[in-house]
Amino acid sequence: AAAFAASADAIVFTVAPHEQLTWHDRRTGARHPLGAPGRFQTLDLSRDGRTVVVGAEEGSSSSLWLVDAELGGLTRLTSGATVDIDPRWSPSGDQVIFGSRRAPGRAPFKVGVRDLTIAPVFPFAGNNFSLDDWSADGRWLVYHDAGVPRLFARRIDPPGEPSLVAQSAGGAIDQA
């Protein structure tokens, strides 16, 4: 299995066992390792293509890290004895929404990239919140409950109720 994110100019990916991020320049075809090796899970590339946000395992927990796409430097975004996974950049690039075990099950949280303030996004009735996308206007999230074959959209600005947008006849829905 692989995890990847793409922009118009590049693809960032990691292939099982997810120990190294790789940068692939779409214009030149050049590839190179990005950042230090780690135990990476899900990731997302910022809209400007300059920063990758990635979930990295650390023992029995996982945290979110920012990876500078040019220099490869790592900056911790979240920490603690919890699981933070499935990060997605806000359209403005100043926040990341992710699934976290900071609440019962795995619920949606957001973190400010500059001030590192973590806050819940909305109460989640499922077990394993998995964010699939954040609309370009910043008003909607598309998400699913991992292992459940239903995809939902929910307005977050202003807040609204979830709407079922797709249901799989068999199997699961997932972004990766």
Backbone bond lengths (Angstrom), bond angles and torsions (degrees), N, CA, C in turn:
res aa  C-N    CA-C-N  psi(-1)  N-CA   C-N-CA  omega(-1)  CA-C   N-CA-C  phi
1 A - - - 1.459 - - 1.511 109.34 -
2 A 1.316 115.95 153.29 1.457 121.69 -179.38 1.520 109.60 -129.31
3 A 1.306 115.79 155.96 1.456 122.79 170.43 1.519 105.95 -121.98
4 F 1.344 117.28 136.96 1.453 118.54 -178.58 1.523 110.95 -152.31
5 A 1.331 114.44 163.92 1.460 123.32 173.03 1.518 106.27 -146.40
6 A 1.328 117.01 149.28 1.456 120.24 -175.68 1.517 111.57 -135.74
7 S 1.317 114.92 153.12 1.461 123.33 170.08 1.523 106.24 -129.59
8 A 1.321 117.10 -176.60 1.461 120.40 178.45 1.526 111.53 -63.73
9 D 1.343 117.36 -27.97 1.453 121.22 -174.37 1.518 115.88 -105.35
10 A 1.343 117.87 -18.49 1.461 118.59 -172.14 1.517 112.19 -151.63
11 I 1.323 114.27 162.20 1.459 122.93 170.88 1.521 106.36 -127.07
12 V 1.322 116.83 132.17 1.460 122.07 173.59 1.520 105.91 -111.84
13 F 1.333 116.55 132.02 1.456 118.12 -178.07 1.509 111.50 -148.89
14 T 1.326 114.05 163.80 1.453 122.83 171.30 1.520 106.32 -143.51
15 V 1.315 115.61 139.68 1.463 122.02 -177.76 1.521 107.92 -115.60
16 A 1.354 117.19 144.33 1.468 121.64 -178.30 1.521 109.23 -46.08
17 P 1.317 119.77 135.05 1.467 127.03 10.07 1.523 114.79 -87.51
18 H 1.322 119.67 26.60 1.474 124.09 171.54 1.525 112.98 60.10
19 E 1.313 116.85 46.15 1.468 119.86 -177.94 1.517 114.44 -103.81
20 Q 1.342 118.44 -7.39 1.462 121.11 179.17 1.519 110.18 -147.20
21 L 1.330 116.35 130.42 1.459 120.58 171.99 1.526 107.60 -79.77
22 T 1.316 116.63 143.32 1.465 121.94 178.29 1.519 108.81 -126.87
23 W 1.339 115.87 135.74 1.458 123.01 177.53 1.521 107.94 -102.17
24 H 1.327 116.84 128.04 1.460 122.11 176.77 1.520 108.09 -119.54
25 D 1.335 116.52 115.28 1.459 121.97 179.17 1.522 108.30 -80.83
26 R 1.322 117.21 117.15 1.464 121.46 -176.81 1.528 112.74 -68.86
27 R 1.331 117.92 -26.50 1.469 120.37 -179.11 1.512 112.35 -76.67
28 T 1.341 116.56 -43.98 1.468 120.11 -174.90 1.523 113.54 -101.10
29 G 1.321 116.58 -18.21 1.462 120.05 -175.98 1.524 113.14 82.21
30 A 1.336 116.83 -0.62 1.471 120.77 -179.02 1.525 110.40 -69.98
31 R 1.335 115.45 144.43 1.465 122.66 175.77 1.521 109.03 -127.66
32 H 1.340 115.21 144.85 1.456 119.18 173.25 1.529 109.37 -156.53
33 P 1.338 115.67 154.09 1.469 119.16 176.56 1.525 109.51 -62.61
34 L 1.316 115.94 145.71 1.454 121.58 -179.91 1.519 108.52 -119.48
35 G 1.324 116.34 115.43 1.458 120.70 179.07 1.516 112.04 74.16
36 A 1.312 113.71 -177.81 1.455 121.47 179.98 1.526 110.44 -78.57
37 P 1.327 118.08 154.63 1.469 119.94 174.67 1.525 110.64 -61.48
38 G 1.313 115.95 153.16 1.457 122.26 178.38 1.511 108.86 -164.99
39 R 1.312 117.13 -171.02 1.468 122.14 176.85 1.519 107.06 -109.06
40 F 1.326 116.08 84.92 1.454 123.03 -171.50 1.516 112.21 -88.57
41 Q 1.328 114.91 149.15 1.462 122.18 179.08 1.523 108.25 -118.05
42 T 1.308 117.85 -111.31 1.453 122.21 -179.00 1.520 110.92 -88.56
43 L 1.351 115.99 156.16 1.455 119.75 -176.34 1.520 110.16 -150.21
44 D 1.340 115.63 164.92 1.454 121.92 176.16 1.524 107.84 -149.48
45 L 1.324 115.82 142.22 1.457 123.02 179.33 1.527 108.08 -99.49
46 S 1.338 116.83 131.90 1.463 120.51 179.89 1.524 109.85 -60.16
47 R 1.322 116.13 155.66 1.468 120.68 -177.60 1.524 112.60 -61.73
48 D 1.342 117.38 -28.40 1.462 119.39 177.96 1.534 112.03 -85.99
49 G 1.337 117.60 -2.08 1.460 121.84 176.63 1.509 115.51 73.64
50 R 1.316 117.47 12.72 1.470 120.29 -175.83 1.523 115.01 -97.10
51 T 1.353 116.59 -20.22 1.457 119.52 -173.89 1.518 110.59 -140.40
52 V 1.327 115.84 138.79 1.457 122.96 174.95 1.523 107.08 -106.63
53 V 1.333 117.72 134.92 1.456 121.09 169.60 1.527 105.74 -106.20
54 V 1.325 116.04 131.68 1.461 120.07 -173.78 1.520 110.38 -140.27
55 G 1.338 115.89 142.58 1.458 121.49 171.70 1.520 108.33 -86.48
56 A 1.322 116.98 131.23 1.465 121.55 -179.08 1.521 109.70 -128.22
57 E 1.337 115.77 128.72 1.465 120.98 178.14 1.515 110.23 -68.86
58 E 1.345 114.25 141.92 1.471 122.20 176.41 1.507 106.92 -140.60
59 G 1.324 116.95 86.16 1.457 120.55 -174.58 1.518 109.87 70.11
60 S 1.341 117.18 -124.42 1.466 120.87 -179.82 1.524 112.57 -91.76
61 S 1.330 117.69 2.07 1.459 120.63 178.35 1.526 109.41 -120.56
62 S 1.321 116.20 174.46 1.462 120.51 173.57 1.520 108.70 -144.55
63 S 1.325 115.02 147.39 1.460 122.52 -178.92 1.518 109.07 -125.19
64 L 1.328 115.54 164.52 1.452 120.83 174.74 1.517 109.56 -97.89
65 W 1.326 114.90 140.68 1.456 122.61 -179.93 1.518 109.21 -129.67
66 L 1.331 116.51 149.14 1.452 122.66 171.13 1.522 107.60 -101.06
67 V 1.332 115.90 135.26 1.461 121.41 178.58 1.524 107.47 -118.96
68 D 1.324 116.94 121.99 1.456 121.94 176.25 1.523 107.85 -69.34
69 A 1.331 117.29 119.27 1.462 121.27 -174.17 1.526 112.90 -68.15
70 E 1.315 118.02 -23.20 1.461 120.34 179.90 1.522 112.46 -88.42
71 L 1.331 116.26 -44.96 1.455 120.91 -174.19 1.531 113.94 -100.54
72 G 1.344 117.02 -20.26 1.455 120.49 179.84 1.514 114.66 83.39
73 G 1.329 118.20 1.76 1.458 120.94 -179.35 1.520 111.86 -67.08
74 L 1.341 115.86 145.43 1.461 122.84 -179.48 1.521 110.78 -105.54
75 T 1.341 116.57 138.27 1.465 123.01 174.27 1.519 107.83 -131.78
76 R 1.335 116.67 126.78 1.463 120.81 -179.77 1.528 109.85 -69.52
77 L 1.340 115.42 134.07 1.455 121.35 178.36 1.530 111.06 -105.49
78 T 1.341 117.87 -39.44 1.469 121.86 176.56 1.518 109.07 -131.98
79 S 1.322 116.24 161.39 1.467 120.73 176.82 1.519 108.65 -155.22
80 G 1.306 115.32 171.13 1.459 120.99 177.99 1.510 111.06 123.96
81 A 1.318 115.48 169.82 1.467 122.08 -179.27 1.528 108.93 -84.29
82 T 1.314 116.69 67.55 1.460 122.66 -178.00 1.519 109.02 -147.60
83 V 1.309 116.70 -179.70 1.465 122.28 176.27 1.525 107.49 -115.92
84 D 1.330 116.94 117.31 1.463 124.06 174.94 1.524 106.75 -115.28
85 I 1.351 117.13 124.72 1.463 121.49 -171.36 1.532 110.51 -151.61
86 D 1.306 117.34 168.70 1.473 125.17 177.87 1.524 113.08 56.90
87 P 1.341 118.36 54.21 1.464 119.80 -179.48 1.526 111.78 -75.48
88 R 1.333 115.52 145.63 1.465 122.22 174.14 1.526 108.39 -139.84
89 W 1.338 115.33 132.72 1.454 122.03 178.94 1.516 111.68 -69.56
90 S 1.326 116.45 144.88 1.462 120.87 168.94 1.522 107.49 -71.55
91 P 1.329 117.60 156.36 1.460 119.89 177.56 1.529 113.02 -57.40
92 S 1.331 117.47 -33.35 1.466 121.36 -179.34 1.534 112.67 -81.97
93 G 1.336 117.31 -12.66 1.460 120.68 178.86 1.512 114.93 79.32
94 D 1.327 118.28 9.87 1.463 119.87 -178.28 1.530 113.78 -102.79
95 Q 1.344 117.57 -5.44 1.460 121.94 179.16 1.527 109.74 -140.92
96 V 1.330 113.97 159.81 1.460 121.84 172.92 1.526 106.77 -130.75
97 I 1.335 116.81 131.28 1.466 120.92 171.19 1.517 106.85 -101.95
98 F 1.339 116.05 142.65 1.454 121.44 -175.82 1.519 109.97 -152.01
99 G 1.320 116.32 164.52 1.451 121.32 173.00 1.520 109.11 -89.79
100 S 1.332 116.94 138.38 1.462 119.88 -177.16 1.522 111.74 -144.64
101 R 1.304 115.39 148.07 1.462 121.85 174.81 1.532 111.12 -89.29
102 R 1.309 118.41 20.96 1.469 122.61 174.20 1.518 110.63 -67.43
103 A 1.338 116.77 -17.60 1.469 124.32 176.56 1.528 106.57 -121.88
104 P 1.328 118.09 165.76 1.477 119.06 176.76 1.523 110.84 -54.96
105 G 1.313 116.31 140.09 1.459 120.33 -173.97 1.507 108.27 72.31
106 R 1.310 116.44 -145.21 1.468 121.70 173.45 1.520 106.14 -129.59
107 A 1.321 117.36 112.87 1.458 123.82 -172.26 1.530 110.56 -114.44
108 P 1.352 117.40 164.71 1.468 120.33 179.89 1.528 112.79 -79.82
109 F 1.330 114.71 131.63 1.460 122.99 176.06 1.521 107.92 -130.56
110 K 1.324 115.94 161.21 1.456 120.54 174.61 1.522 108.52 -129.50
111 V 1.330 114.75 152.33 1.457 120.95 177.72 1.523 108.19 -134.26
112 G 1.340 115.43 135.56 1.458 120.76 174.43 1.515 109.32 -77.09
113 V 1.311 117.16 130.71 1.460 121.40 -176.23 1.528 111.57 -68.62
114 R 1.323 117.08 -32.03 1.469 119.86 -178.81 1.523 112.97 -88.75
115 D 1.352 117.16 -41.88 1.466 119.02 -175.20 1.530 113.65 -100.82
116 L 1.338 118.22 -7.18 1.468 125.14 177.32 1.533 113.07 60.80
117 T 1.341 117.60 21.02 1.456 121.70 177.37 1.519 109.58 -74.80
118 I 1.339 117.00 126.21 1.459 122.97 -179.45 1.522 108.71 -106.80
119 A 1.347 115.94 133.05 1.466 120.99 -179.77 1.525 109.65 -146.87
120 P 1.356 117.13 150.06 1.466 119.23 174.84 1.530 110.07 -67.23
121 V 1.346 116.39 150.79 1.462 121.42 179.49 1.520 110.50 -93.62
122 F 1.342 117.39 -50.29 1.464 123.15 175.84 1.515 108.37 -160.91
123 P 1.336 118.07 157.21 1.469 120.40 177.04 1.531 109.29 -64.96
124 F 1.312 117.19 133.69 1.461 121.87 -178.44 1.520 109.43 -114.79
125 A 1.327 116.63 122.53 1.462 121.43 -175.98 1.519 112.79 -84.19
126 G 1.328 118.40 -10.94 1.465 121.40 -178.45 1.512 112.62 -85.03
127 N 1.335 115.81 -164.41 1.459 121.74 -178.05 1.520 114.08 -104.99
128 N 1.339 117.79 -39.11 1.461 121.57 -173.17 1.520 111.25 -137.92
129 F 1.338 116.35 83.48 1.459 121.85 179.65 1.521 110.19 -58.75
130 S 1.333 116.33 128.35 1.464 122.51 176.80 1.524 107.93 -132.43
131 L 1.322 116.46 114.10 1.461 122.20 -177.75 1.518 109.74 -82.76
132 D 1.333 116.05 127.39 1.451 121.56 179.62 1.525 112.36 -98.17
133 D 1.336 117.86 -38.76 1.457 119.19 -179.53 1.523 110.33 -163.84
134 W 1.329 114.94 158.64 1.447 124.40 176.67 1.520 105.65 -123.69
135 S 1.314 118.57 123.04 1.463 121.40 -174.41 1.530 111.55 -59.05
136 A 1.331 115.57 152.15 1.464 121.42 -177.95 1.523 112.92 -60.82
137 D 1.343 117.61 -27.26 1.468 120.34 178.06 1.531 112.52 -86.91
138 G 1.339 117.43 -2.16 1.462 121.93 176.81 1.510 115.53 78.34
139 R 1.332 118.33 5.59 1.465 120.90 -173.95 1.519 114.38 -95.79
140 W 1.314 118.70 -19.73 1.470 121.90 -174.04 1.515 112.01 -128.22
141 L 1.347 114.55 146.35 1.462 122.05 169.62 1.522 107.78 -115.87
142 V 1.317 115.97 143.20 1.462 122.38 171.25 1.525 105.38 -114.04
143 Y 1.340 116.79 127.86 1.462 120.35 -172.99 1.519 110.47 -152.09
144 H 1.320 114.36 169.56 1.466 120.68 174.70 1.522 108.70 -144.67
145 D 1.305 115.30 167.21 1.457 123.18 173.66 1.524 104.77 -97.05
146 A 1.334 117.88 113.30 1.467 121.85 -174.10 1.525 111.13 -49.24
147 G 1.322 115.80 129.68 1.459 121.48 179.51 1.513 113.98 88.26
148 V 1.338 118.04 -5.09 1.466 122.61 179.19 1.532 107.24 -110.17
149 P 1.325 118.41 128.41 1.472 120.25 -172.82 1.536 115.05 -81.49
150 R 1.338 116.85 48.81 1.460 121.20 178.58 1.522 110.41 -134.64
151 L 1.333 116.06 137.90 1.452 123.35 179.80 1.530 108.10 -112.99
152 F 1.327 116.06 132.63 1.463 121.89 -176.92 1.527 111.06 -120.41
153 A 1.327 115.15 153.41 1.464 122.48 169.46 1.520 106.42 -120.31
154 R 1.324 116.31 142.00 1.461 120.33 179.90 1.522 108.89 -142.94
155 R 1.303 115.48 128.91 1.456 120.97 176.04 1.527 108.16 -74.81
156 I 1.342 115.94 132.09 1.466 119.50 178.49 1.522 111.57 -114.09
157 D 1.345 117.36 -10.56 1.453 120.91 179.99 1.515 109.97 -142.83
158 P 1.350 118.69 96.65 1.466 128.34 -7.23 1.527 110.26 -72.06
159 P 1.344 117.43 161.09 1.469 121.25 -177.47 1.528 112.61 -59.49
160 G 1.313 115.64 143.66 1.457 121.64 177.96 1.513 110.77 -142.74
161 E 1.299 115.78 -176.35 1.462 122.39 179.00 1.532 109.58 -92.40
162 P 1.334 117.55 155.68 1.471 119.56 179.13 1.524 112.04 -70.41
163 S 1.331 115.47 148.24 1.458 122.79 175.53 1.519 108.62 -124.42
164 L 1.318 116.50 130.47 1.458 121.39 175.96 1.523 108.04 -70.85
165 V 1.344 117.77 123.60 1.462 120.80 -178.73 1.526 112.85 -112.00
166 A 1.325 117.57 -21.28 1.475 120.17 178.05 1.516 108.80 -159.09
167 Q 1.327 114.24 150.52 1.458 120.85 176.81 1.521 107.55 -141.00
168 S 1.317 116.06 130.52 1.447 121.57 179.77 1.534 109.27 -83.29
169 A 1.327 115.57 136.27 1.473 119.90 178.45 1.527 110.80 -71.06
170 G 1.293 116.85 -27.19 1.468 121.69 177.89 1.504 110.02 -156.91
171 G 1.287 117.58 137.51 1.453 120.56 -179.43 1.503 111.97 94.92
172 A 1.327 114.81 -169.69 1.459 121.10 -175.54 1.520 110.34 -112.00
173 I 1.308 115.73 164.45 1.460 123.18 173.36 1.511 106.83 -107.94
174 D 1.340 116.87 130.49 1.451 120.41 178.08 1.520 108.71 -155.54
175 Q 1.342 115.36 151.47 1.454 120.29 -178.34 1.517 113.28 -82.14
176 A 1.310 118.23 -17.14 1.467 119.69 -176.56 1.509 111.28 -110.59
